[in-house]
Amino acid sequence: MDFTSQLMKKYRSFFSLPGRATLAIQIVLAGIFFSSISYWLAFGLEGLIIGLTDGAISLGLSGIICGHVVGKKDDFLTARRALGLMLFGIIFVGMGVLIGGLFANIFGEGAILERIYFLSCGVVVVYECIVLETVSRAGAFGEDFKSLLQPASTVSLHSIVLYLFGRSVYAEGFIMFGATSIVSILTAKLYYSKIEGVGKKILGVGSLSLFRSLIASLILDESEFLENDLKKISVKKDVEVRTLSFRNEYGRCLVVAPLVHPGPFRNLGGAALPTSLSEILSDSGIVPIIFHTPTTHEDDPVLGEDCKRIISAVLETNYSEGIANASKPTSSKVGRVTVSVQIFGKTPLVVITRSPIPTEDLPRHVHEICIEKLSKYGYSDGVIVDAHNSMDDTYEAFEKQDEEDLLVALEEALEKATAETGDLFAGFSQHRLDGFSRRDGIGEGGVMVLVTRVNGIKAAFVSLDGNNLLRGLRERIKEEISKLGYEISEVATTDTHVVTGTAGGQGYHVLGKVVPEKILVEKIIQTVIEAESKISKCRVEFSKHIVQDVSLLGQEGLRILWSITEESIYVAKRGLVWLLGIPIICATILFLLL
């Protein structure tokens, strides 16, 4: 289960809204639409002018002003999102007013519209109270006040509009509004506590408090609250990081393959690990080649502090000169699985892909079975890479048959590789993708390339700092690289999750979706050519670093988070009837009594 993708599907639409100007126009138009039709139904053409004025001022203008009052620049509830909240509030009230106008028309009694108008403003408090208390970090009293701001402004301005048009101000309406608002706030608080109770029972942290921490991390890049929550369900494990250090006359290159998954999203936990590694190595004058290993979200580091320890372990190692010998690069495809292998000294680099089959993360046990297969060929260790390079709207699971085909392909590639060895010549280069950002699907690591030549046979290993490739793009890139004389090439992504949570739909853009294919291919070819221009005799050294007691999300952690999410949604849906029902029943009683 791809936990991050599922979360994005559930929550991303909540964060996506039009711009402020568009929302302001929609607020005014919605107010005019509901109010004008309602007053036309209740009072005919005479009421149309009142409705137009009231809709523009009482609903429209008050909504825009309240949106900017409630919104905060440095909070989740920005002016844009606050305006979105006000728009939904106006639609809520508008539906009630529309019903009031219809009943006033049927029964020939205009006062019905006024009663329902005030009562609708009281009922909408329940919606605004829930939303504001869920997304805001302010105190409860502050949120109760804010939830009253729009409906109270609406009834006040509505009374002024009625007065200006020479109509009687409906005094009882204020009693109706006040009583319904109190019931709405109390109902909202009970509903809130029920949902909070799900998380407290399972994790000790309220469901909506956890959601608020998620918002802070996803939208505001404030991860410490969610990291503290996730730490409670994490498991501590020792983490392995495998590296291949290349050194030629032009400088150094470090291939890094951490056996952890870069997640969950943005800058939370290990999400930025590949991108951070590439940036720090590059700043140190080392060309980075960051690879994704067969791991899933249960291997997500939940603490940024642990990721710093992983990076330190890579940086602080004293790398020796290494060995100037390598096998010829080889590739083998069996069934749907392609395996590319090159052995550096006594360490195989193994890159696995099912492209063009859309594929998510390869499971952790793929790494284990590959290491076991290498040991049977006399290799004590190796660098196993999940190329993570083909994605569509949906993907196909890595099945048992794929696993069997992988092992056969690995055997074939190893046998071909060991048949011929020679002096290693290598070159390396890195380029950022200027003009594009994380929102477009590319991290600061950009394009990273290692090229090798053994006995005249050339190979190119490309790593892109993104979360997967658009289906079919890997094949088109390989075709262009082959024109440069490369018999073996592979294109991988780092699976960086700094790009996740920045877009609608699945939560991120795979490379090639927003970044134009032509620009991406040109930059890759440019980087390959530059790496080849720096090719020289090269020495390589393999290292394995152990980072102890890293807090990982773990399978149980994923289960707990998913359980909280699913059960909270169930409780929320089940409680919707009485959440709205109680204030509406109260409003109905008040309608009949006053």
Buried (B, 14 or more C-beta within 10 A) or exposed (E): EBBBBBBBEEBBEEBEBBEBEEBBBBBBBBBBBBBBBBBBBBBEEEBBBBBBBBBBBBBBBBBBBBBBBBBBEEBBBBBBBBBBBBBBBBBBBBEBBBBBBBBBBEEEEBBBBBBBBBBBBBBBBBBBBBBBBBBBBBEEEEBBBBBBBBBBBBBBBBBBBBEEEEBEEBEBBBBBBBBBBBBBBBBBBEBBEBBBBBBBEBBEBBBBBBBBBBBBBBBEEBBEBBBEBBEEBBBEBEBBBBBBBBBBEBEBBBBBBBBBBBBBBBBBBBBBBBBBBBBBBBEEEBBBBBBBBBBBBBBBBBBBEBBEBBBEBBEEBEBEEBBBBBBBBBBBBBBBBBBBBBBBBEBBBBBBBBBBBBBBBBBBEBBEBBBEBBEEBEBEBBBBBBBBBBBBEEBBEBEEEBBEBBBBBBBBBBEBBBEEBBEBBBBBBBBBBEEBBBEBBBBBBBBBBBBBBBEEBBBBBBBBBBBBBBBBBBBBBBEBBBEBEBBBBBBBBBBBBBBBBBBEEBBBBBBBBBBEBEBBBEBBBBBBBBBBEBBEEBBBBBBBBEBEEBBBBBBEBBBBBBBBBEBBBEBBEEBEEBBBEBBBEBBEEBBEEB
